[in-house]
Amino acid sequence: MSENDLSVFAILTAKDTRNRANTALSLAHNARWFQPATGGVANQATIESREPTPSPEDDSKDDGTPMRLVLTFPKLMELEDLREGIQVGSQTATSHVLLGHRGTPGISSRQYSIVVNDKMQIFLNDRSKHGTAVAYNDVNADQYRKHETWILAYEPGARDPFGPITIHTGGVTIGIEFPNHNGSDERYIESLRALIKRTKGNAVPGIQGLDITSPPETEPPSRAQIATGSLIYFKDQEIGTGTFSKVYTLIRARDGKVFAGKVALPPTNVRKRRRGEIDPEWLRRIRNEYTIIKDHPHPNIVQVIELRERPEVMIVMPYFPCGDMAHAGILAESELVTAVGQIIDCLAFLHSHDIAHRDIKPENVLFEEEPYFKVVLTDFGLSKAITETTFLKTFCGTYKYCAPELFQPGNTYNTSADVWSLGVMALEWLYDLPQAPPLPKARNLPEKWRTWNATWVDSLVTWLVDQGSGTSLEMLQGMLNVNPEPRYTAKACLKMGMEKDLFQRRLDDGLVCAVDSAPNTPGHEAEGHEAKGQEKSDTKKRGTNS
């Protein structure tokens, strides 16, 4: 039987090195699924008594091929009881695949089941007393769980992010694959539908209580579930990298939902430590970032799901498939104004709690477009709490967006530096930016940096004045005041935008948006959004100058 035979649902292959899986799969109970392995010794005479014995070189090159079971749809449909999926365990009366007879160490009578839900996604559901582990690409093979669920495949034709999958239980390691599932052949899909129908209700045992009978591939960022307990995640793809961290898409094994994981990179310039020992000051900073976000929930601040410190330090967050505003391409002008308003609202909230973000830039603003356009501020690794009598002194942020006071001798600053950074970013989104002067080559000469910043600030102010007048420009002029004392606060910007019909709140979710983009409210023409000399248009290309 060929692996490409469309009657094949799954293939189980012995994978452990102690022959336990080979022994289990070759039990007589599994004969209906048995796929003979090539090679091995002859089990009956193959030559006449007077013929010479073949030399060892004539042996099959496939000698030692592991035992395999091939689960086909026709044979599955012959089974009497599939109400709880394909049962695997040590009880002959209930197991469709036997892993050993009763008394086999580490194997329960009902160890696990393989089930298919209404979306044709395939899951493994542990039912044992001893636990099961599922490894994707050899990751998480030691993560045993009792009464847990693992996704094995998304719907037919979907991208397969899992790689080779192995199931570990009682010292028995079995590889499982679904050779026809990555395609979308209608004959295979019809066989899957028939199999689901035979399960009488399409229920995935044990999953109903988790509310994941039909999980989406990606959890909507605005409605991310809060995970409890020691859930299992595995990395899929790297989607971002920076000086202090890397960001990956994570797949939650329980339901296949996609999250983002920010993995903190350990410092390299600290004293040598024992293997596995974590630098306490570095870990304190990561915990501080997590705590600031967790303790200050706001719809325009990214949520945090959990902080993990082993085997690596990682913050689990919702995943935003659209990415960040630095790579958003062309957006409608109303969306750009909405983004500015929502970040102003976010900063007004943070600053009211004496929190400075200290790294406002497009790369740290994630967005989604459904059900409505929305942005969230992320990367609070440089954030810090301050008081009215204290100032911040550490130089933080990205040069183009940094407030001028950061470049001055003593460089003390407060939350108003965030407003300047947002002002530069908003100017870039709505009116583009002038060409920035070349950065100094010598990074350790403060005077050269002050000269660079003075030139850059002068270019920004001149560029802003050249755009003309209007509500948005008036607000930007207040945000980009070189003197931090009279510079507009985020709260003042929000109030001005609301009073002058630049912003309003959407009825559906209460978030700030441009006046001509709020659903269920009368449209209003916003003032001053167009760049000088340009006609107002539905879309506007974001600035790319640096």
N, C-alpha and C positions, 0 to 999 in steps of 0.2 A: 504493500500500500504506500503510495506516495504522500509526502507531507503536504503537497499541494492539492491533494484530493479534497474537494469541497465538502465531503462528508465528515472531515476531521474537525472536531471541536477543540480538543486539547491534547497535548503530548506531555506525559510525565516521564522524566529521565532520572535515573539514579545518579547522584552527584557526590556522595560522601566517599571518603577514602578507606573506610573500615568495612566496606562491603555490606553494611546494614541495609542500605537502600536497595541494592541489587537483590539481596535476600528477600526483602519485603515485597518488592514488585514481582518477584518470580513465584510467589505463593500461588497455589492452585486456585484459590478463590479469585485471583485476578486474571485467570486464563482467558476470559472473554475479551480482555483489552490487550493481551500479550502481543508484543511485536518482537519476533525473534531477533536477537543480536547476531551480527555476522562474526565469523572467527570462532575461536575456542577449539576444543578437541572434538573429534568425530564421535557421535553418539551411536554409530553403527558402522559395520564394515563398509569401506568404500573402494577396496581393491580386492582382487583374487589373492588367495594364499601364496601363490608363486610369484606374484608381481613384486618388484622392489619397492621399498618404503620411500615415499617422496622425501627430498631433502628439506631442511628447515626453511631454506630460502623460498620454497613454494607455498609457505603458509600465507594465509590471507593477511594483507596489510591492515585489515580492520580488527585484528585480534584484540580482545579486551574491550570492545565496544560495550558501554554500559547498558543495562537493561532498560527497556522503554515500554510504557503502556500508551496505547493510542485510543483515546476516547472518541468514538464516532457517534454522529447523530442517530443513525439507525439503531445501534445497540443501546444508546441512552433511552430512546423512545420505547424500548422493550422493557425497561425497568418498571417495577410495580409502583414504587413510591419515590417520587421526586418532589414532594411537597416542600421539602426543606433543602433542596438542591442536591448536588452530588456529595454523598457522605463518605468521609474518609476516617478510618479509625481501626480499632482492634476487635470489634464485635461483628462476627460473621452475619448475624441476622439483620443488621442495619447498615453495614458498610458496603458501599459500592466498590470502593478500593480499600483493600486490607493492608495495613502497615505492620501487621504482626498479630499473633493470637493473644487472647486475654492473658495478662500477666507480663506482657512485653514492657520492660522499664520505660517510663516516660511517654507511653502511648495510651491515651484514654480510649474507652469503647467508642465514644463519639469525639474524635479529635478536632476535626474541622469540616466545613462544608464549602463547596464552590457553587456560587449562585450568580444568576444574571438578573438584573433589574429591568424595569420597563424601558429604560433608555439604552438597553443592550450593553450596559457596562458590567464588567465581571468583577466580583468580589470574593475574598476568602473570609469566612466567619469562624473564629475559634469557638469551640464548644467544650473545651477540655478542662481537666483538673490540673494539668501540668504546664499549659501554655504553648504558644506557637510563636515563631519569629519568621518574618518575611523579609528577604533582602532584595534590594534593587541594585544591580551592578555591584554586588558584594557588600553593600552598605546596610547597616542595621541588622546584620545576621545574629547579633547577640542581644537584640532587643525583644525578649520574650514577653508576651502579654497573654493574659487569660481573658476570654470573652471579649476579644477585640476584633475589629474588622480592618481588612487591608484591601485597597483597590488593586486589581491585577490588570485591568485594561479599560480604557475609555470606550466610547461607542465605536462601531466599525468605521474604518476610514480616518479616524482621528490620529493626530500625531502620537507616536508612542514614545513617551519620555522615560520609560521605566528601565529599558535595557534588559539584560538577562535577569530573570526572577527565580529565586530559590526559596523553598519552604523548609524550615528547620523545626524538627520536633523529635524529642526522645533520641537524639543522636542520629536520626535519619534525615538526610538532606536530599530533597527532590527538586529538580528543575521543572518548571512548568512554562509552556508556551502555547500560544494560540495562533497557529501558522496562517490561518485565513482571516484573522480578525482585523489586520491592518488594511486589508482591501475593502471593497464595497460591492462584491459580487452579490447580485440579488438572490442567487440560489443559496448562498451561505446565510444571508440575512433571513430568508424565509425559514431556513432550518432553525435559526436562533429564535424566531418568533414562535415556531412550533414548540421548541424546548421551553420557552417562557410560559406558554399556555399550559404545558404539562405540569408546571409547578403550582397550578391552581390558585391564582390570585396574584401572581407575579411578585410575591412578597420576598424581600431579602431578610432571612431570619436574623433577628437581633439588631437589625438596622433601624427598624421602625421607631424604637425608643430614642434613637439618636437623631431622628428627623433628617435622615439622609437617604431616603429610599430612591430619590432621583436627583443626585447632586449635580449642580452645574460644574463645568470644568473650571470656571473662575468665580470665586466669591466676589460679589459686587463690593467695591471698597467702602461704600457708604453704609453697608449693612453687614460688615464682617462680624462673624460670631466670635465670642470670647471663649477661647479654649480653656478647658479645665483638665487637671490631671496631667500625667506624663504622656502627652501625645507624641506620635512619631512623625517626623518630617524627613524628607530627603531633598537634597539640592538637585535642581534641574539645570538651569542655565545661569551664567554670570550676566547680569544686566547693567552693572555699574561698578566702577572702581574709583577710589580716591586715595588720598595720602594716608588716611587712618582706617579705612574700611573697604570692604567689597560687598556688593549687594547681589543676591541670587534670587531667582524664583524658587520657591519651596513648594513641594506637593505634600499635602497632609495625607498620610497613608490611610487614615480612617475613612475618608470620603472622596479623596482625589481633588479637593479644592486647592486652589493656588494662592499662595501668600508670597510675601517678600521677606527675605532674611538679610539683615545687615550684620555681617560678620566683622567684628572689630579685629584689626591687625595688631598683634602684640608689638610693643616698642622694641626696637633693636639696639638702643643706646643705653640700656640699663645694665646693672651689674649681673653677672652670670648667675642663673638660678638653677635649682635642681629640675630635672625633667618633670613637666606637668605643673610646676609651681607658677602661680600667677602673680605678677607685680601688683601689690595692693593699691598703689596710687593710680595706676592705669585702670584697674577694675573699678575703683571709686568713681572715676570720671564717666565710665560707661553706665554705672548704676545711676549716676546723677542725671545723665541724659534720659534714661528710661523713666526715672522718677518725675522729672519735670513734665514730661509728656503725659504720664499716667495721672498725675495729680492736677493737671490743668486741661481737662477735656474741653474741646471746642470743635464745632463742625468743620472748621478750616485749619485744624491741626491734625496731622496724621495720627491715627490710633496706634497704640501698641498692644499686641496680643499677649506676649510674654517675653521675659528675659531668661535666656539660657546661658549658663556659665560652663557647662561641660557637654561634649568634649571640647567645644570652642565657645567663646563668648559671642552670643548672637541675640539680636532683638528681632522678634517676629512681628511683622506688620502686615496690613492689607496690601494687596498687589494692585497697582494701577497700570493696566495694560497700555493706556495712552502715553504713559511716560511723563517726562518733565517738560516745562515750558521752554526750556532752551532748545528742545528738539521738536517743538510743536508745529513748525512750518507756518502755513498761512491759516490764520483764525479770523473769524468775523470780528469787526471792531467792537460790537456789543459784548463779545466774549472777553476781549482784552480789558474793556472797562469793568466788566464783572469781576475779572481776576484781580484787578487793582483794588476794587471795593472790598472784596472778600479778604484780601491780605491786610488791608487797613483795619477792617473789623477784627481780624485775628490779632494784629499788633496792639490794638487798643485794649483787647482783653489781656494779653500777656503783660503789657506795661502797667495795667491796673493792678497786677499781681507782682510788680517789680521784677519781671523777668525780661532780660534782653536776649534776643536771638543771636545776634552778632555775626551772622553769615547769610544775609538776605541776598539771593541771586536766583536767576531763572532755573538753574539746575536743582535748586532746593524747593521748587514749587511743582508739585505733581497735579495732574488734572484728570477729570473724567468728563464725558460728554452726555452720558445718560444717567438718570432720566432728564437732568438739566445740567448745564455747564457748571462745574464746581472745581475749585482748587483747594489744595491743602499744603500747608507749610511743613516741611520735613527737615531732617538732619539738625537735631538740637545738640550736636556734640560740642559746640562752642558756647552754648547758652549758659547764662549765669544769673543768679538772683542778686539784686542790689538793693540798697536802701537810699533814702534821701540824703544821707550824710556820707555815703561812700560813692566812689567813682571806679570805673573799670580802667585797667591800665594795660592789659595784654593786647598786643596788636592781633586782631582777628579779622577774618573776612577775605574777600577777593578784591584786589587793588582797584579795579574799575568802579566798584560799587561802595568802596570804603568812604566814610565821612572824612572831611578834611581835618577835623580835630585829632584823628588818629595819627596823623603825620607830624603833629606839632611836638615840640619838646615837652616831655612829661606825659604826652598823649593820654590825658584823662578824658573820659567820656561817659555818657549814660545812655538811656534808652533812645534818646533823640538820634543817635547814630543809626539805629534801625530805620528811622523815618527817612533819613538821607538816602540810605541804600535802596529803599523802596521807591523813592523819588526818581533815582537814576534808572531803575528797572522800568518804572512806569513810563518815563520819557522814552526809553528805548522801544517799548512796546507800541506806544501811540504815535511817536514822531521820529523814530530812529535816533541814532546818536552820532555826534561828530567823530571823526577819526581820532582815536586816542594816541598820544605821543608814545614813542618807543619806551619800553621799560628800561630803567637803568641796568647796566650789566653788573655793577657792583652792588650786591644785595646788602652789604654791611655798612653803607655810607648814608646815614640819615639825611644829610644835607641834599644829596642828589635825589632822594625820594621826596623830600619836601618840595624841591624844584619841580619834579615831575608832577606831583599832585597839584601844585599851584597852576601849572600850565593846563592840566586836565580840567580843573574846576573852572578856570576862566573860559575854556572852550565850551563846557556845559552851560554856563550861565549865558554866554553869548548866543549859543544855539537855541536855548529856551526863549530868550527875548525875541529872536528872529521868527519864532512861530506865530506871533501875533497875540491875540487875546481870546478869552473864553473861560468857561468855568473850570475845565480840567487844567488849563494852563495856569490859571490863578492859583489853583491848589498846588500844582507842581512848583510854582515859584515860592510858595510858603514852605514846601517840603525841602527845597534845595537852597534854603538860606544858609550861607556859609557860616554865619554865627549860630551856634546851637541853642543859645538862649531864646531868641525870638522865633526859632524854627517851629513850624506847626507841629503839634503833637498828633498822634494817630487819632485820638478822640476828636480833636478839632477838625481834622480832615474828614472824618466820617460825618460829623455834624454838618459841615459845609456841603459835602456831597449830597446829603439828604435834603437840606434846605434849598439847594439850588438845582434840584431835579437832575443831578448827575447819577445818583444811586437811589434805589428803593429796595424794600425787602419783598421777596417772593412770598405769595400767600401759601404755597404748598409746603415749603420747608423753612421759611423764615430767614433764608440767607440773603445777603446783599447781592444785588445784581444791577446792571444798567437799566435805566428807566424804560428803554424800548425793548427789553428782553424778558420782562417778568410775566409769567403766565397768569391768566385770570385777572389781569389788571389792565386798565386803559393804557395804550402806548403813548409815550411822550418823546418829543425830539430833544435829545441831549445836546447841550451847547459845547462848542469848542473841541470836538473830538478829532476833527480832521487837521492834518498837518497844513501849514501855510502853503498856499499855492496849489493845493490839491483839492479835487472835488471829493465830497463825502461819498464813500463807497461801502458796499456790503462787507468787503474783506480788505485787509491791510497786511502787508508783509512785515513781519517783525524785523527789527534792526539786527544786522549781523556784524556791524563794525566793532572792532575791539581796540 
